[in-house]
Amino acid sequence: MKKRLLSLVMVLCVLLVCTILLQTRLLDHRNSERAQVPGCPWCDDKTRTEDVVYLPVSTSVIRLFSPADPHFIADLVWMRTAYYFGKHALTDRQYPYLLNLLDVITDLSPRWEKPYLFGAVAIPTETENYSDGFYIIDKGLAHHPDSWELWFFKGYYLWKSGNNIAAAEAVHKASVCRGAPIYLANLSATFATGAGKKEMAIRFLEEALKNIQDPVQRKILLKKMQEVMKRDDKHGS
């Protein structure tokens, strides 16, 4: 019995070592080399080995070793992510494993909204990698389709990418979500008119008016609608 247990432990150790080695090679291939900042005392190559390459890509491996409470493991990885982000924000401003960390957290605890929102802000702004930003935002929207914040960030980065029509549609979806600020309805109309889509802008404002009863807010939207129509008349004259 003891021999069997010892053999099982040895097999698990070998699998763990292989997982770490494969993880290192996979992340090396996925992420480019980190740029070194001249004069940065914390940015030498040795710090690379102290990063998070030991964290498995697949959450199935994590669940194998900790099947009882994946949400607790997500909390631990979240704390590690906060340290990781803060460390690199103060040093080399390079985050090769940030998306992987957030991916693991949201796989373990998909209904936890804050990691998606953090990724929606941090990844595009710090790394200027919009494709990774859209990935974490869309993953969040799959579990939180009524999050106006996620829809807003998606629309904002679509606008930054030059896709005004898609940006207008995303911000409009944000504007009709519960708790969304009134200015989003105006913003979606602005993006639509900027793309030359007058009918889309008016439709967005009309849909927003159906859901708003406050007279002050309705006055703001009606004023915006008049501006859209006047602007179009001027363009046509």
N, C-alpha and C positions, 0 to 999 in steps of 0.2 A: 504493500500500500504506500509506504514512504517512498519507494523507488518510483512508483507511478506519479506521485505528487511532485517529486523532484524533477522528473522528466517533463511534466506539464509546465512547471515553473521555468525550466530551461527553454522550452519551446516558446513560451510567452516572451521571455527576455530576448530571444533571437528575433522574434517577430517585431518587438518594439524597436530594437536596434535597426532592423531593416527598414521599418517605417520611417525612422528619423533620417536614415541615409537617403531613402527615396524622396522624402519630403525636401531635404536640402537640395538635391539635384533638380527636382521639379520647380521649386521656387527660384533657384538660380536661373533656370531656363525661362521661366515666366517673367521675371523682373530683370530690368537692366541693371548694370553696375551703378552703385550709388556714387554720386559726385562728391568729391572731398572739398571741404571748405578751407581755404588757406588760413592758417593761424588758429584753427579750431582745435583746442587741446583734447576734445572728446571724440574727434572724428577719424581716428586712425583705423586701419583695417582690422585690428584686433577686436574692436567692439562688435564686429559683424558676428562673431561666434557667440556673442552674448545675447543675440536677438531672439526671435521666436521661431526658429526653424524646427524646433522640437515639436511644435504643435501640428498634429495630423491635419492633412487637407480634408479628409473625409470624416464627418462627424460620426460615422458608423464605428470607427476605431475608438473615438472618445466614449461613445455609448457602451462599447464592449467593456471598457475598463471602469466605467462609472454609470451603470444602467439605472440607478435608483432615482436620481434627481437631475435631469439635464438642465433645468433652470438654474440650479445652484452652480453647476459648472459654467453656465453662461455668465453668471455673476462674476465668477473668478476670472474668466477670460476678459470680461469687460474691464475689470480693475487692471489687468495686465495691459489691455489696450490703451487705457488712460495713461499709464506710465510710459508705454511705448511711444504714444503720440507726443506727450509732453517732452520726453527726452529728445526726440528728433526735431520737434518744433524749436527747441532751444539750441540745437547744434547744427546738423547738416541740412535740415528741411527736406530730407528724403524719407519716403514712407513705403518701402517696397512690400511690406507685409500687412499694411493697414487693411486693404480689401479682404485679404484672407482671414484676418482676425474677425472682422465684422461679419464675414460670410459664415464663419463657424458659430459666432454668437447667435445670429439670426436663424441658423439651422437648428440650434439647440432650443432656442426660445423664439419661435417665429411671431408670436403675438406681442412681443416686447417692442414698442414703437421707437423708443429713444435711440437705439443703435442705428436704425434706418435714417432717422433725422440727423444724427451726428455724421453718418457717412454722406448724406445728401449735401451737407455743408462742407465738411472737411476734405473729402476726396477731390471734388472739382476745384475748390479754391486753393488748396495747398499743393495739389499735384497737377492741376490743369488737365486732368484726364477725364473728359466728359463721358466717355464710353463706360468707364468704371462707375462714374457717378450715376449714369442712367441705369446701370445694372442694379445697384443697391436700391435706387428709388423704385424701379419697377418691381423689384422683389418685395419691397415694403408695401407697394400698392396692391400686390396680390393678396396680402393679408390685412391691409388697412385701406380698402378702396374708398373710404369716406374721410381720409385724412387730407384736409385742405392744405396742410403744410407740405406734404409730399407732392401733391399736384402743383402747388405753387413753385416749388423748387424745380420740378420737371419743366414747367413752363418757362421759368427764368433761364435755365440752361439751354433750352431750345432756342429762346430768343438770343442768348449769347452766341449760339451756334449759327445764327442767321436764318432760322426757320420760324418766321413770324406767324405763319398760319397754324402750325402745330403748337406753337407757344400760346397763341390765342385760345385754342381749343383746350389746352391743359389748364390754363389759368381760369377759363370759364368753368371747367369742372371743379376747380378749387373754390370758385365763388359761390357755387350752389351747395357746398358741403356745410354741415352744421358748424356754427361757430366761426365761419369765415368772415373776415372784415369786409366792409362795404367797398373799399377801394379796389378789390379784386375784380369786381364787375366792370368798373371803369377801365382797369388795366387791360382786361381781355378785349374790350371794345377798342382800346388804343392800339393794341397789337394787330387786331383785325383790320382796322382802317389803315394802319401802316403797311399792311400787305395788300391794300387795295380791295378789301372785302367788306364793302359797306353793308350789304345784306346780312353778312355774318355778324357784324358789330351790332346792328339793330336787333337781330334775333337774340343775341346774348343779353342785351339790355332788357328786352321784353320778357325773357325767361326769368331774369333776376327780379323784375318788378312783380312777377306773379308770387314770388316767395317773400316779399318784403311788405310789411304793413306800416312800418314807422314812417310818418309823414316827412320827416326831415331827410331820411335816407331816400325815400321815393323822389323827393325834390332834387336831390343830387343826381340820381340816375336819369331823371327826365331832362335835367339840364345837359347832361352828357349826351343824351340822345339828340337833343337839338343841335349840339355842337357837331356831332357826327353828320347830321343831315345838312347843316349849313356848309360844312367843309366840303362835302360831296358836291353841293350846288356850285360852290366857288370853283372847284376843279372842273366842273362841266361847262362853266361859262367861258 
